[in-house]
Amino acid sequence: MTIMAAAVDETFWTALGAMAAVLAVPTAIGVGWLAYRAVWPRRRVRWSVRVSPLMSHGAAHTERLTISFTGQRLDRPHIVEVQLSNVGNKDLEPAHFHGQPLEITSSARVLSVLQSSSKPATQRVLPAREDDHTVTVSADTPFHKGQTLTYVLLVDGAGPSIGLRASLSNTKLERRDPPSLIGPTQAIAARIAVATAAGSSVLAAVTVVLTALSQ
């Protein structure tokens, strides 16, 4: 009995050591990634655009229904919502912009910046002004980590195409559709992928333990 107990005990500690070895790999990778992020900060601005016409194509060609702005009749009016988010792990200081503003460009004429806001609201909104086909966003103050800026524009023109120009050092600009435009199918698929990855790691560790105990 003593010999059998010793054998079981040895098998248990062998299995425990094997499981620790399996879990040590992702742990080491995670620690290394955190150290890398601390030494090399990740600066990234994610931006998105939502364009909404104020009237249909057919209605725009009739005399019975018109839209005007400050007394001027509009032919192809659109509301454009532009969101800029600092999704990096550092604030973007004015020096990162090389003293240059961000520019939101539009193929349609920009009539007005109707609204601008910041989330969280306690952080300052970078001021914006319209100029023909461009909205100039001042970068004289920091664009904080985790801050999202939203600008609502009124433009007039067919099929407006929106772009973003910025002189940023060591910063990635990436355009993505607004979260509200991501369908439920894509969201479910993303959750399944995360759950599958987590389940695979646990299954691998359990398999190692069972294999060791069966020997």
Disulfide bonds with the S-S distance in Angstrom:
none
